[in-house]
């Protein structure tokens, strides 16, 4: 009972500290806190127009433009190179219907930044030349800027309009996820609604886990000791049920924590710190969880770490949809869908990794495996933290993507499970399995 009270006190202290940190560092929430292309589509009875927003850092990397300096200089370069940017957008945006592609008129190029410290976006206005001035019920839209050049890049379409023709519910918007391999979609102007927003949110949530190795590595760092119990040293916990319960407890508290900040920040009720600060804290959470495996801070209560850092992971998730130019209802539905998608992604990660960890836990290979894995995770996390804070490229992302991205991650998990099974079988044959330890936590 005392231990449980102490844990609750720790959780309370964590929440209080979290709110203090937010009060110290958080400016007003920015509209776009992730490097993700956005396509705004405004539909009326006879027109289709809108704007494309692409991150300045993507434009610089792919088109080779020098976009360093203050906003005035960046905007001047963008306008001087407007034809190049328009040509790129024209190659990666197609709007049409019934098998016909409509011509696009690309207009003014501007710079958009929500506020100091927020990401900068290049904005290109466009208008589709609709034949006979009629908008059909179904739009076919291809949108794939930087998908080929930047691995893991995805985009978001936001459809709204003035519906004098009754084509669509005036009070609703549609959010559609675009990703590599899913860059062309048909949008039924009369048939889409919040259910479609929810499904698109689920897709983006799953994709965020698939293409977000930082979250995968944090889950891995917490999973490593989940099949153990700390009694002066790490020892294998007794039985599948005990180990699974520890995993479920960790996952549940991580879910509760990031759901709190994910929803509150996404709805604009909680201010978002600058994205690079959130990403740096997420990287630090991986290092803290990994170092905990070497020298436990909360022995047998890893759920405390999961909850504490889950609050910050939730802010990273929330930046996917925070303060977008849509109604609060659409934001809430999309947030719910993304939360479900993220949970699905986390469950898949656990299911892929847990069998190997469970098999290895009683072998003499687990201690060095735990040590080496935790040290590697710490080094990777420190590399990420350095990159985020100093805005330098140490090559950490490319290195991690080789192992954690799909489909490579599936192969790594499969090979690890096969190796673990072989090691377990050998230890059992030699009667060298470690004794089991019951755990009540």
MARKOL-871595 format. One line per 4 residues: their letters; for each residue x, y, z of N, C-alpha, C. Coordinates in pm, whole numbers, plus 50000, padded with zeros to 5 digits. Example, Ala and Ser with C-alpha at 12.3 -4.5 7.8 and 13.67 -1.06 7.14 Angstrom:
<sites>
AS	51319 49431 50780 51230 49550 50780 51320 49670 50780; 51285 49775 50708 51367 49894 50714 51290 50003 50787
</sites>
This chain:
<sites>
XXXX	50083 49879 50000 50000 50000 50000 50086 50126 50000; 50193 50124 50081 50282 50240 50086 50347 50262 49951; 50392 50151 49889 50454 50163 49757 50359 50222 49656; 50230 50183 49665 50132 50235 49571 50109 50383 49595
XXXX	50102 50424 49722 50087 50567 49751 50205 50647 49699; 50325 50592 49719 50445 50661 49670 50438 50677 49519; 50390 50574 49450 50379 50582 49305 50280 50690 49264; 50166 50699 49336 50067 50802 49304 50124 50941 49329
XXXX	50200 50955 49437 50265 51084 49464 50361 51120 49351; 50434 51019 49302 50528 51044 49192 50454 51089 49066; 50341 51023 49038 50262 51062 48921 50213 51205 48937; 50165 51240 49057 50121 51377 49081 50232 51477 49061
XXXX	50351 51443 49110 50466 51531 49092 50502 51546 48945; 50490 51436 48872 50519 51441 48728 50423 51536 48657; 50292 51523 48688 50194 51611 48625 50220 51757 48660; 50250 51784 48786 50278 51921 48827 50401 51976 48755
XXXX	50506 51895 48747 50628 51937 48678 50601 51962 48531; 50519 51876 48473 50485 51890 48331 50416 52024 48305; 50321 52059 48391 50250 52185 48374 50342 52305 48394; 50435 52294 48488 50532 52402 48510 50619 52421 48386
XXXX	50666 52309 48329 50749 52316 48209 50674 52384 48097; 50546 52346 48079 50466 52408 47974 50453 52558 47997; 50430 52596 48121 50416 52737 48150 50542 52816 48120; 50657 52752 48133 50784 52821 48111 50822 52829 47964
XXXX	50792 52723 47887 50848 52717 47752 50746 52727 47641; 50618 52715 47669 50522 52700 47559 50470 52834 47510; 50494 52867 47382 50431 52981 47320 50294 52939 47268; 50217 53029 47207 50090 52988 47148 50112 52879 47044
XXXX	50013 52792 47030 50025 52679 46938 50036 52727 46794; 50122 52661 46718 50138 52693 46577 50051 52601 46494; 50016 52647 46373 49924 52570 46289 49988 52442 46240; 50110 52449 46192 50175 52331 46138 50305 52308 46213
XXXX	50309 52203 46291 50429 52175 46368 50502 52053 46316; 50458 51998 46201 50528 51886 46142 50563 51918 45998; 50674 51861 45952 50717 51882 45814 50631 51793 45726; 50518 51844 45684 50419 51767 45610 50353 51859 45509
XXXX	50343 51817 45381 50274 51901 45283 50123 51905 45311; 50063 52020 45289 49919 52036 45309 49856 52085 45179; 49742 52027 45144 49666 52070 45027 49528 52114 45074; 49499 52243 45059 49367 52295 45091 49287 52304 44962
XXXX	49167 52245 44965 49079 52244 44847 48947 52309 44886; 48911 52415 44813 48785 52485 44838 48695 52464 44717; 48579 52404 44740 48489 52366 44631 48361 52447 44640; 48319 52505 44527 48188 52569 44519 48109 52501 44407
XXXX	47999 52561 44370 47913 52503 44268 47984 52488 44134; 48081 52578 44106 48143 52575 43973 48294 52591 43975; 48356 52596 44092 48500 52618 44098 48568 52524 44198; 48696 52501 44172 48782 52428 44266 48912 52506 44276
XXXX	48945 52555 44393 49071 52626 44409 49122 52605 44551; 49234 52668 44581 49291 52651 44714 49438 52685 44717; 49511 52616 44802 49654 52645 44816 49728 52518 44856; 49857 52516 44823 49948 52410 44863 50048 52471 44959
XXXX	50071 52405 45073 50170 52451 45170 50275 52342 45188; 50400 52376 45161 50510 52280 45173 50618 52341 45261; 50679 52259 45344 50779 52308 45439 50900 52365 45365; 50946 52479 45412 51061 52545 45351 51184 52454 45352
XXXX	51202 52376 45460 51319 52289 45466 51313 52180 45359; 51192 52133 45323 51179 52037 45214 51212 52102 45080; 51163 52225 45062 51190 52298 44938 51340 52317 44920; 51408 52356 45027 51553 52378 45020 51626 52248 44988
XXXX	51587 52139 45053 51657 52012 45036 51637 51953 44897; 51515 51961 44845 51483 51894 44718 51510 51982 44597; 51478 52110 44608 51496 52199 44493 51629 52272 44495; 51708 52254 44601 51842 52311 44605 51846 52460 44625
XXXX	51744 52518 44687 51742 52662 44709 51808 52697 44843; 51874 52811 44846 51935 52861 44970 51829 52939 45046; 51769 52876 45146 51660 52938 45219 51695 52963 45365; 51823 52989 45390 51865 53029 45524 51842 53179 45541
XXXX	51842 53224 45665 51827 53367 45691 51693 53399 45752; 51663 53530 45757 51536 53571 45818 51422 53553 45718; 51300 53578 45765 51182 53552 45682 51177 53640 45558; 51225 53763 45570 51223 53853 45455 51311 53798 45343
XXXX	51428 53747 45379 51517 53690 45277 51457 53562 45218; 51401 53476 45305 51342 53351 45256 51229 53380 45158; 51143 53476 45194 51030 53507 45106 51078 53565 44973; 51185 53645 44975 51239 53700 44851 51291 53589 44760
XXXX	51363 53492 44819 51414 53380 44739 51299 53300 44681; 51196 53275 44761 51081 53198 44712 51013 53269 44595; 51000 53400 44604 50934 53473 44496 51023 53484 44373; 51155 53496 44396 51247 53498 44282 51245 53364 44209
XXXX	51226 53256 44284 51225 53121 44226 51083 53066 44217; 50986 53157 44204 50845 53115 44204 50813 53020 44090; 50872 53044 43972 50844 52956 43858 50890 52813 43885; 51006 52799 43950 51057 52666 43984 50963 52596 44081
XXXX	50915 52669 44180 50826 52610 44280 50691 52576 44218; 50640 52665 44132 50513 52636 44064 50525 52512 43977; 50637 52499 43906 50657 52383 43819 50661 52254 43901; 50724 52260 44018 50730 52140 44103 50590 52103 44152
XXXX	50514 52203 44197 50378 52176 44244 50293 52120 44131; 50308 52175 44011 50231 52127 43896 50259 51981 43865; 50382 51938 43891 50419 51798 43867 50366 51704 43974; 50324 51760 44088 50286 51674 44200 50145 51701 44252
XXXX	50065 51770 44172 49925 51793 44206 49841 51776 44080; 49748 51682 44085 49657 51658 43973 49515 51656 44028; 49427 51737 43969 49286 51740 44008 49202 51714 43883; 49104 51630 43895 49019 51599 43782 48898 51520 43824
XXXX	48829 51464 43724 48711 51385 43752 48677 51299 43632; 48624 51181 43658 48577 51090 43554 48685 51064 43449; 48808 51046 43494 48917 51013 43404 48980 51131 43334; 48931 51252 43357 48987 51372 43293 49067 51452 43395
XXXX	49183 51500 43352 49264 51588 43436 49237 51732 43397; 49212 51816 43496 49185 51956 43470 49316 52035 43473; 49323 52136 43388 49439 52225 43391 49439 52306 43521; 49559 52339 43566 49575 52417 43688 49638 52551 43657
XXXX	49586 52657 43715 49651 52787 43713 49718 52806 43849; 49849 52821 43847 49924 52838 43972 49956 52986 43990; 49927 53036 44107 49937 53179 44129 50047 53221 44224; 50013 53309 44312 50107 53376 44400 50181 53277 44491
XXXX	50309 53307 44515 50391 53229 44608 50423 53317 44729; 50396 53266 44848 50418 53342 44970 50489 53255 45074; 50531 53321 45181 50588 53251 45297 50487 53258 45410; 50466 53144 45477 50375 53141 45590 50447 53084 45711
XXXX	50437 53156 45822 50488 53106 45950 50393 53155 46057; 50342 53061 46140 50240 53095 46239 50292 53194 46342; 50419 53179 46381 50475 53266 46483 50621 53236 46503; 50689 53312 46589 50832 53288 46615 50858 53144 46658
XXXX	50956 53082 46594 50991 52945 46629 50911 52839 46559; 50801 52879 46491 50719 52781 46419 50785 52746 46286; 50744 52635 46229 50797 52595 46099 50753 52692 45991; 50840 52713 45892 50809 52801 45780 50759 52718 45663
XXXX	50656 52767 45594 50598 52697 45480 50592 52790 45359; 50624 52733 45243 50602 52803 45117 50459 52775 45073; 50387 52879 45034 50246 52866 44998 50229 52901 44851; 50165 52810 44776 50138 52832 44634 49987 52825 44613
XXXX	49930 52935 44563 49787 52938 44534 49761 52868 44400; 49643 52806 44387 49610 52740 44260 49460 52752 44233; 49425 52734 44105 49284 52725 44065 49273 52623 43954; 49179 52530 43967 49156 52431 43863 49061 52487 43758
XXXX	49094 52463 43631 49009 52507 43520 48905 52397 43497; 48785 52418 43549 48681 52315 43544 48603 52327 43414; 48598 52222 43332 48524 52227 43205 48377 52261 43227; 48327 52349 43145 48186 52387 43146 48142 52446 43279
XXXX	48240 52481 43361 48208 52546 43488 48131 52461 43585; 48141 52328 43572 48066 52240 43660 48160 52152 43742; 48130 52140 43869 48205 52050 43956 48124 51922 43971; 48184 51809 43934 48114 51683 43945 48114 51634 44090
XXXX	48038 51529 44114 48022 51478 44250 48152 51421 44306; 48234 51359 44220 48355 51291 44264 48478 51361 44207; 48571 51396 44295 48699 51453 44253 48807 51347 44265; 48892 51338 44162 49010 51251 44167 49132 51341 44188
XXXX	49200 51325 44300 49311 51414 44335 49436 51333 44365; 49544 51368 44295 49677 51313 44322 49760 51421 44389; 49824 51386 44499 49903 51483 44575 50021 51410 44636; 50143 51438 44586 50260 51363 44634 50389 51443 44635
XXXX	50388 51570 44682 50513 51646 44686 50613 51587 44784; 50735 51567 44738 50849 51518 44818 50833 51372 44861; 50729 51303 44814 50711 51163 44852 50824 51077 44799; 50869 51104 44676 50976 51024 44615 51113 51061 44671
XXXX	51132 51189 44700 51264 51235 44741 51294 51215 44889; 51189 51213 44973 51208 51206 45118 51132 51085 45171; 51204 50989 45222 51143 50865 45270 51052 50893 45389; 50932 50834 45385 50839 50848 45495 50753 50973 45492
XXXX	50771 51058 45391 50691 51180 45384 50546 51146 45350; 50451 51209 45419 50310 51196 45385 50247 51334 45385; 50125 51343 45334 50059 51472 45321 49916 51466 45370; 49855 51583 45378 49718 51593 45429 49638 51687 45340
XXXX	49522 51640 45295 49430 51723 45218 49317 51767 45309; 49283 51895 45301 49172 51949 45379 49071 52008 45281; 48954 51948 45275 48851 51985 45179 48740 52060 45251; 48708 52177 45199 48600 52257 45257 48533 52332 45142
XXXX	48438 52418 45173 48378 52491 45062 48252 52565 45101; 48203 52643 45004 48075 52709 45016 47976 52631 44932; 47877 52574 44997 47800 52469 44929 47662 52518 44882; 47662 52625 44802 47535 52674 44752 47463 52568 44669
XXXX	47542 52479 44606 47482 52377 44520 47435 52256 44600; 47455 52257 44729 47415 52143 44810 47503 52022 44790; 47626 52043 44741 47715 51930 44717 47765 51869 44846; 47765 51950 44951 47830 51902 45074 47773 51977 45193
XXXX	47777 51914 45305 47731 51976 45429 47817 52098 45461; 47753 52213 45473 47826 52339 45493 47913 52337 45618; 47874 52263 45718 47944 52269 45846 48052 52165 45863; 48087 52094 45756 48185 51986 45770 48304 52009 45679
XXXX	48417 51953 45723 48536 51947 45639 48579 51802 45629; 48659 51775 45528 48711 51640 45510 48863 51646 45518; 48921 51559 45599 49066 51546 45607 49104 51413 45545; 49190 51416 45445 49228 51296 45372 49379 51280 45380
XXXX	49424 51162 45418 49566 51134 45430 49623 51084 45298; 49735 51141 45257 49808 51095 45139 49945 51044 45186; 49987 50932 45128 50116 50875 45167 50178 50805 45048; 50302 50764 45062 50369 50689 44957 50291 50562 44930
XXXX	50256 50540 44802 50174 50425 44766 50026 50453 44776; 49988 50569 44826 49847 50605 44836 49832 50754 44806; 49884 50793 44690 49892 50935 44656 49779 50981 44565; 49692 50890 44520 49577 50927 44438 49451 50875 44505
XXXX	49355 50964 44527 49231 50924 44593 49112 50992 44528; 49000 50922 44529 48873 50976 44480 48791 51023 44599; 48742 51146 44589 48669 51206 44700 48527 51234 44656; 48432 51168 44721 48290 51186 44692 48240 51308 44769
XXXX	48207 51414 44696 48168 51539 44761 48038 51524 44840; 47955 51430 44800 47828 51414 44870 47828 51302 44969; 47931 51220 44968 47926 51099 45048 48026 51092 45161; 48113 51191 45172 48215 51186 45277 48170 51266 45398
XXXX	48217 51227 45512 48182 51297 45634 48280 51266 45744; 48233 51276 45868 48324 51258 45980 48377 51115 45990; 48300 51017 45942 48351 50880 45943 48476 50870 45857; 48476 50941 45742 48594 50940 45656 48710 51012 45723
XXXX	48679 51121 45796 48784 51188 45872 48846 51093 45974; 48759 51017 46040 48807 50922 46141 48896 50816 46077; 48852 50759 45965 48931 50654 45900 49064 50709 45850; 49063 50829 45795 49188 50890 45752 49280 50914 45871
XXXX	49220 50954 45984 49299 50973 46105 49364 50844 46152; 49289 50734 46146 49345 50604 46184 49464 50570 46095; 49447 50591 45964 49555 50562 45869 49680 50643 45901; 49660 50773 45928 49775 50858 45956 49840 50820 46089
XXXX	49759 50779 46188 49816 50736 46316 49903 50614 46301; 49855 50516 46224 49935 50395 46198 50062 50432 46122; 50048 50517 46019 50165 50559 45941 50265 50633 46028; 50215 50709 46126 50306 50785 46212 50393 50692 46295
XXXX	50336 50581 46341 50417 50482 46414 50513 50413 46317; 50465 50378 46198 50549 50309 46100 50668 50393 46059; 50646 50525 46046 50753 50613 45998 50813 50697 46111; 50778 50665 46237 50830 50740 46351 50913 50652 46441
XXXX	51037 50622 46404 51118 50530 46483 51145 50577 46625; 51133 50708 46651 51156 50755 46788 51053 50695 46883; 50927 50690 46841 50824 50631 46927 50843 50480 46939; 50884 50415 46830 50908 50271 46834 51021 50239 46932
XXXX	51129 50317 46928 51242 50290 47016 51208 50318 47163; 51121 50415 47188 51078 50439 47326 51000 50319 47379; 50910 50267 47296 50834 50147 47335 50929 50031 47359; 51029 50016 47271 51126 49907 47287 51203 49921 47418
XXXX	51245 50044 47450 51320 50066 47575 51238 50027 47697; 51107 50051 47691 51020 50013 47803 50990 49864 47804; 50989 49803 47686 50958 49660 47678 51072 49573 47729; 51196 49619 47712 51311 49535 47747 51304 49479 47889
XXXX	51269 49559 47991 51262 49502 48126 51124 49448 48163; 51029 49453 48070 50892 49413 48102 50879 49265 48133; 50973 49184 48086 50969 49039 48111 51057 49002 48230; 51101 49105 48304 51189 49084 48419 51128 49146 48544
XXXX	51183 49111 48658 51149 49176 48784 51281 49211 48852; 51285 49331 48912 51410 49375 48975 51409 49337 49123; 51498 49246 49161 51521 49207 49300 51672 49202 49322; 51729 49320 49349 51873 49342 49359 51941 49333 49222
XXXX	51881 49261 49132 51926 49254 48992 51804 49213 48910; 51814 49229 48778 51703 49188 48692 51696 49035 48688; 51574 48982 48711 51553 48837 48706 51426 48810 48626; 51417 48692 48563 51299 48662 48480 51173 48649 48564
XXXX	51067 48717 48520 50940 48709 48591 50874 48574 48566; 50784 48536 48654 50724 48403 48646 50605 48403 48550; 50614 48322 48447 50499 48293 48364 50464 48399 48262; 50392 48355 48161 50351 48442 48051 50255 48550 48101
XXXX	50163 48511 48191 50064 48607 48239 50127 48724 48312; 50226 48697 48398 50293 48805 48472 50364 48901 48378; 50436 48843 48281 50509 48927 48186 50412 49009 48101; 50304 48944 48055 50208 49015 47971 50139 49126 48050
XXXX	50110 49102 48179 50047 49204 48262 50137 49327 48275; 50266 49306 48291 50359 49418 48301 50361 49497 48171; 50360 49426 48058 50358 49493 47928 50230 49575 47913; 50116 49514 47947 49988 49584 47933 49981 49706 48025
XXXX	50037 49696 48145 50037 49810 48236 50119 49926 48179; 50237 49894 48126 50321 49996 48065 50250 50061 47947; 50194 49978 47859 50126 50030 47740 50004 50114 47778; 49931 50070 47881 49810 50142 47922 49843 50280 47976
XXXX	49944 50290 48062 49978 50420 48118 50039 50512 48012; 50114 50455 47918 50165 50535 47808 50049 50589 47725; 49949 50504 47700 49832 50545 47623 49754 50654 47695; 49731 50636 47825 49656 50736 47902 49727 50871 47897
XXXX	49859 50868 47916 49935 50994 47920 49932 51066 47787; 49966 50993 47679 49973 51067 47552 49834 51101 47499; 49730 51027 47543 49594 51063 47503 49553 51195 47566; 49597 51219 47689 49563 51344 47757 49618 51464 47680
XXXX	49750 51463 47658 49810 51578 47591 49778 51580 47442; 49766 51462 47382 49731 51453 47240 49599 51526 47213; 49498 51498 47295 49367 51557 47274 49366 51704 47313; 49421 51737 47429 49416 51875 47476 49496 51968 47386
XXXX	49616 51924 47345 49698 52009 47258 49638 52016 47119; 49589 51903 47069 49531 51902 46935 49409 51992 46923; 49333 52006 47033 49215 52092 47032 49249 52237 47066; 49376 52264 47092 49416 52401 47123 49395 52440 47267
XXXX	49363 52344 47354 49341 52373 47495 49471 52372 47574; 49576 52321 47516 49706 52314 47582 49810 52365 47484; 49891 52464 47523 49986 52521 47427 50096 52421 47390; 50133 52423 47262 50240 52336 47214 50373 52410 47218
XXXX	50474 52355 47285 50608 52413 47277 50661 52400 47134; 50770 52468 47100 50830 52452 46967 50857 52305 46936; 50836 52267 46810 50846 52126 46773 50983 52068 46803; 51090 52147 46785 51223 52091 46808 51245 52061 46957
XXXX	51180 52139 47045 51191 52111 47188 51116 51983 47223; 50995 51966 47167 50919 51844 47192 50996 51723 47142; 51054 51734 47021 51129 51621 46964 51253 51591 47048; 51316 51695 47101 51434 51673 47186 51395 51602 47315
XXXX	51280 51639 47373 51235 51573 47496 51198 51428 47467; 51137 51403 47352 51104 51265 47314 51232 51183 47302; 51335 51242 47241 51464 51172 47232 51521 51147 47371; 51510 51247 47458 51559 51230 47596 51483 51121 47669
XXXX	51355 51104 47635 51276 50999 47701 51329 50861 47666; 51377 50844 47543 51435 50716 47503 51561 50688 47584; 51646 50791 47596 51769 50775 47673 51739 50744 47819; 51641 50814 47877 51606 50792 48018 51553 50650 48040
XXXX	51465 50605 47950 51410 50470 47963 51519 50365 47947; 51611 50389 47853 51720 50293 47830 51816 50289 47948; 51850 50405 48002 51941 50409 48117 51875 50351 48242; 51744 50364 48250 51670 50300 48360 51691 50149 48359
XXXX	51704 50092 48240 51727 49947 48231 51861 49907 48291; 51957 49999 48287 52091 49970 48340 52099 50001 48490; 52031 50108 48529 52028 50146 48672 51887 50193 48704; 51801 50103 48748 51658 50134 48761 51629 50255 48850
XXXX	51546 50344 48797 51499 50460 48873 51368 50425 48944; 51280 50356 48872 51153 50310 48926 51147 50157 48910; 51224 50084 48989 51228 49938 48971 51090 49875 48984; 51055 49796 48883 50927 49726 48875 50808 49821 48860
XXXX	50835 49948 48835 50729 50046 48811 50762 50127 48685; 50794 50055 48579 50828 50122 48454 50710 50202 48398; 50590 50169 48445 50472 50242 48400 50480 50390 48438; 50554 50421 48545 50570 50561 48584 50646 50637 48475
XXXX	50754 50577 48426 50827 50638 48315 50739 50650 48192; 50662 50544 48164 50575 50545 48047 50475 50660 48055; 50420 50682 48174 50323 50790 48191 50390 50927 48180; 50504 50942 48247 50572 51072 48250 50608 51119 48110
XXXX	50677 51034 48037 50721 51076 47904 50611 51062 47800; 50509 50982 47831 50395 50974 47741 50326 51108 47723; 50332 51192 47826 50274 51326 47815 50339 51404 47702; 50471 51393 47689 50542 51466 47584 50525 51398 47448
XXXX	50521 51265 47446 50495 51197 47320 50359 51238 47265; 50263 51259 47354 50131 51303 47310 50135 51437 47240; 50224 51526 47285 50237 51656 47220 50299 51639 47082; 50389 51542 47067 50443 51514 46935 50336 51463 46841
XXXX	50247 51375 46891 50138 51325 46809 50041 51438 46773; 50013 51525 46869 49913 51630 46849 49955 51728 46741; 50085 51745 46721 50132 51840 46620 50089 51800 46480; 50042 51675 46462 49996 51632 46331 49870 51706 46287
XXXX	49790 51754 46382 49662 51813 46343 49631 51941 46419; 49721 51985 46506 49692 52100 46591 49667 52225 46508; 49558 52293 46542 49526 52426 46488 49515 52430 46337; 49479 52319 46273 49453 52323 46130 49328 52407 46104
XXXX	49317 52454 45981 49209 52545 45945 49080 52468 45920; 49032 52396 46021 48907 52322 46012 48831 52340 46143; 48705 52295 46145 48624 52313 46265 48674 52226 46379; 48631 52262 46500 48674 52187 46618 48620 52043 46614
XXXX	48500 52026 46558 48445 51890 46547 48531 51803 46458; 48572 51857 46343 48657 51779 46252 48791 51749 46317; 48846 51845 46389 48972 51820 46458 48957 51709 46561; 48848 51712 46638 48829 51613 46742 48813 51473 46683
XXXX	48736 51462 46574 48716 51332 46509 48848 51281 46453; 48924 51371 46389 49053 51330 46333 49150 51290 46444; 49150 51365 46554 49236 51330 46667 49202 51192 46723; 49072 51165 46734 49030 51035 46785 49079 50924 46692
XXXX	49063 50945 46561 49110 50846 46465 49260 50825 46473; 49336 50932 46486 49481 50920 46494 49523 50850 46622; 49450 50878 46730 49481 50809 46855 49460 50659 46841; 49349 50620 46778 49323 50478 46754 49433 50418 46666
XXXX	49471 50492 46561 49576 50443 46471 49709 50426 46542; 49741 50520 46629 49866 50511 46706 49862 50388 46797; 49747 50363 46860 49736 50246 46948 49751 50117 46868; 49692 50113 46749 49708 49995 46664 49855 49973 46632
XXXX	49924 50082 46596 50067 50072 46566 50147 50023 46685; 50113 50073 46805 50185 50030 46925 50162 49882 46954; 50038 49838 46937 50007 49696 46961 50086 49608 46867; 50097 49650 46741 50175 49573 46644 50321 49564 46688
XXXX	50377 49676 46734 50516 49676 46781 50533 49579 46897; 50441 49583 46993 50449 49492 47108 50439 49347 47064; 50344 49317 46976 50326 49179 46930 50448 49128 46854; 50516 49218 46784 50635 49177 46709 50754 49149 46800
XXXX	50767 49227 46907 50888 49219 46990 50872 49131 47113; 50752 49123 47168 50733 49052 47295 50773 48905 47290; 50738 48829 47185 50776 48686 47185 50925 48663 47201; 51007 48741 47131 51153 48723 47141 51202 48756 47282
XXXX	51151 48865 47339 51193 48903 47474 51150 48798 47576; 51030 48746 47560 50980 48645 47654 51065 48518 47647; 51104 48477 47527 51186 48357 47512 51326 48377 47570; 51382 48496 47550 51520 48521 47592 51534 48542 47742
XXXX	51426 48577 47811 51437 48628 47948 51503 48529 48044; 51491 48399 48020 51547 48299 48113 51683 48248 48070; 51736 48302 47961 51866 48255 47912 51976 48349 47959; 52099 48298 47956 52212 48382 47997 52247 48486 47891
XXXX	52174 48484 47779 52197 48584 47675 52123 48714 47704; 52022 48710 47793 51938 48829 47810 52011 48943 47879; 52094 48913 47976 52165 49021 48047 52252 49102 47952; 52341 49039 47871 52418 49120 47776 52330 49184 47669
XXXX	52223 49115 47629 52131 49173 47530 52067 49300 47585; 52022 49295 47711 51961 49412 47775 52061 49526 47785; 52183 49495 47824 52286 49599 47841 52322 49664 47708; 52353 49581 47609 52395 49634 47479 52281 49711 47414
XXXX	52159 49654 47416 52045 49722 47355 52019 49857 47421; 52027 49861 47552 52001 49987 47624 52108 50091 47594; 52234 50048 47585 52342 50141 47551 52324 50195 47409; 52289 50107 47316 52268 50151 47178 52151 50250 47171
XXXX	52042 50219 47240 51928 50310 47242 51966 50446 47302; 52049 50445 47405 52092 50571 47467 52174 50655 47370; 52266 50590 47299 52351 50662 47203 52266 50720 47090; 52174 50640 47038 52085 50688 46931 52002 50806 46981
XXXX	51948 50794 47101 51865 50901 47157 51945 51030 47176; 52066 51018 47225 52150 51137 47242 52184 51199 47107; 52204 51115 47006 52227 51167 46872 52107 51244 46822; 51989 51189 46840 51867 51258 46800 51851 51389 46876
XXXX	51874 51387 47006 51858 51507 47087 51953 51617 47039; 52076 51580 47008 52173 51676 46956 52126 51734 46823; 52077 51647 46735 52029 51693 46604 51913 51790 46620; 51819 51760 46709 51701 51845 46726 51736 51981 46785
XXXX	51821 51980 46887 51851 52105 46956 51945 52194 46877; 52045 52134 46812 52147 52212 46740 52118 52224 46591; 52011 52154 46546 51971 52157 46405 52087 52118 46314; 52150 52004 46347 52257 51948 46266 52216 51807 46224
XXXX	52282 51754 46122 52252 51620 46073 52370 51529 46103; 52350 51437 46197 52453 51341 46233 52430 51205 46167; 52328 51197 46083 52298 51071 46014 52223 50970 46099; 52171 51013 46213 52102 50919 46303 51976 50862 46240
XXXX	51897 50948 46174 51772 50902 46114 51797 50792 46011; 51894 50813 45923 51922 50714 45820 51966 50581 45879; 52046 50588 45985 52093 50466 46050 51978 50388 46112; 51891 50459 46184 51779 50392 46251 51679 50337 46151
XXXX	51654 50412 46042 51556 50368 45943 51592 50234 45882; 51720 50201 45878 51761 50073 45821 51707 49956 45901; 51681 49979 46029 51638 49869 46116 51494 49883 46162; 51448 50007 46185 51317 50027 46247 51205 50052 46147
XXXX	51237 50099 46025 51132 50130 45930 51075 50003 45869; 50951 50014 45820 50891 49899 45751 50940 49898 45607; 50961 49776 45547 50942 49644 45607 51064 49592 45683; 51173 49671 45689 51294 49622 45756 51267 49581 45901
XXXX	51184 49658 45971 51154 49627 46110 51091 49490 46127; 51006 49451 46031 50944 49318 46039 51049 49208 46030; 51143 49227 45939 51250 49127 45924 51337 49120 46049; 51368 49235 46106 51449 49237 46228 51377 49162 46340
XXXX	51245 49189 46356 51167 49121 46460 51160 48971 46436; 51141 48932 46309 51132 48789 46277 51263 48717 46304; 51373 48779 46262 51505 48717 46284 51536 48709 46433; 51503 48818 46507 51527 48818 46651 51448 48707 46720
XXXX	51324 48685 46677 51242 48580 46737 51299 48442 46709; 51344 48420 46586 51404 48290 46552 51532 48265 46632; 51615 48368 46643 51739 48354 46720 51706 48328 46867; 51606 48401 46920 51567 48382 47060 51517 48240 47084
XXXX	51439 48188 46990 51388 48051 47004 51502 47950 47006; 51601 47973 46920 51716 47881 46915 51797 47888 47045; 51817 48009 47096 51893 48025 47221 51817 47961 47337; 51686 47981 47340 51604 47921 47447 51610 47768 47441
XXXX	51598 47713 47321 51602 47567 47306 51737 47511 47352; 51845 47582 47319 51977 47536 47359 51993 47542 47511; 51944 47651 47573 51954 47663 47718 51870 47557 47788; 51752 47529 47733 51667 47425 47792 51734 47288 47782
XXXX	51797 47264 47668 51866 47136 47649 51979 47119 47750; 52048 47229 47781 52160 47224 47875 52114 47239 48020; 51981 47250 48039 51925 47272 48172 51986 47398 48236; 51997 47503 48153 52063 47627 48197 51967 47745 48203
XXXX	51836 47718 48209 51739 47826 48219 51739 47885 48359; 51733 48018 48368 51734 48085 48499 51604 48057 48573; 51608 48051 48706 51486 48027 48784 51390 48145 48772; 51261 48117 48783 51159 48219 48771 51136 48289 48904
XXXX	51099 48417 48894 51076 48497 49015 50934 48552 49008; 50851 48527 49109 50716 48584 49108 50722 48734 49132; 50624 48806 49080 50619 48952 49098 50476 48992 49127; 50459 49077 49224 50325 49119 49263 50288 49254 49207
X	50387 49327 49151 50359 49462 49104 50277 49457 48977
</sites>
